[in-house]
């Protein structure tokens, strides 16, 4: 019987020897999408094997044009893509790592350039032409007349003219770091936030008087300011300032917030809404945070988790009842407001199919009534919608379980369906026929929590095969039944498809702490540093695989990146009896060294009542606390310019593995970041992952 099993496996082994991940990663990936307010112009950033460029198209035919010519995989991302209000120019930021937790604006230099690229803003005519450098800087906003750009440089506000060179100048110097720039509707003033550590203040800079007015300053954290449509008022979020007596460290805490409206002329502010004083009423932590907008009819639009799901609400500028715009058991993401301020469009994990909880579709709702409607339906995935063509169309990103993402146009009248843009940019030899359609799996964790997962089953016979648990990072993420809207997780999706093509069963787990399944799932008790309750979901995934007839129970592996790397290390440390090998990609291994838990109260007399217990719990929630039971081999991968997880988390673990005699391999990537800004590095690390599992589970 063993010989027969090997014969079943032999074609897979031969395939593994010939196939490479490069084929599965050879797809263009759109990372940004924007539209013009007043016509049918759209622009998007496209990553083609690391060569990142701006493309544009214009209705009614939406034939695409490549607007820039960056022809090198030099790790320079394109962000903040914007079309000016007059439709004449496209502005963008090039450089940095905007998914980082720190050092966002420092140069990225995995190619070892003698003079690395800094974060700069660029301009190019929509019709085509020469690329113009505006200035070093980031987080720009364009004036209503499309002539001036305001931006952040060195933590302060600057401006530059779009029609001349070397015109950048600092507007003012103030204490704290400046953010959240927004022009007044008439272009006479600039709204901003000055972050000063334990508090932050909303300010207005007046160009005519070169003066700053602080809006209702208080001992609070004021953020997310927005102008009223006539420029006479400002709406903003207010939260308590930092400090006070320490609260228990092992309990989830209510995070209060409220919405305030200020009159600019009198500089008086009043609270128009306060979040419910419940855990669900806490400040939202999903995409876009508060998603605050001043909409038509003087309606204030915002996002809240108060009913257990991240939903959109609106309220009058004078307060009163907050209207729930999007009722139902789903989440709202990627929210944008129409140019007439009357409608919102966004993506949701909802539709007419029960499996849509594992997908994304685009939806629309009015700002003053709950006429919520899912615009796209079916087995595809759609996200990042923006209005175009005077609000008559939506520009979106569209994908399926097999076809990688690409821009598309959706007509609101639904008569012409979905029009893909740039479909021919997907190479004709892309292995679509080798991709599988993942299946929804639901299993139960030991404490009764229902856990959703995506199962990738190899094509061919049903003989028992080696299996791998994939663990996403974040952790506030959700893996989908198709391509992901994040380039980092699209890498993982391509990797899972590649592993399935090699003959591995892959189970991608949406463990608790993730999004898409409601507040209590997203914010569980005893998660992470407070007890690692989510690890039981990973163990349950391994046990589920072990019971399946199509899985070789002696060959179950585990891998993941970032938080997925942490849970991979937990799996190997806690359950080497279940997980026979793993690949830990830039994971956290010692919570005490990765957070402020050891230092937050060391200089203070007053400490939380559970301080010592919290330190002990953090240790027991760390993989390094269970080195005595770690037996399985592991591959450790980390880039040494990681700006999300400290590189020393891996060097420390490697020393511990060495001391214990645990078999390990390593791959260190020089000068790249957590997000593999260099495309070749992303191929290298996922190819190494697959090769490691082939070597451990498939070779005779």
Order of alpha helices (4+ residues) and beta strands (2+ residues): alpha-alpha-beta-beta-beta-beta-beta-beta-beta-beta-beta-beta-beta-beta-beta-beta-beta-beta-beta-beta-beta-beta-beta-beta-beta-beta-beta-beta-beta-beta-beta-beta-beta-beta-beta-beta-beta-alpha-beta-alpha-alpha-beta-alpha-beta-alpha-alpha-beta-alpha-beta-alpha
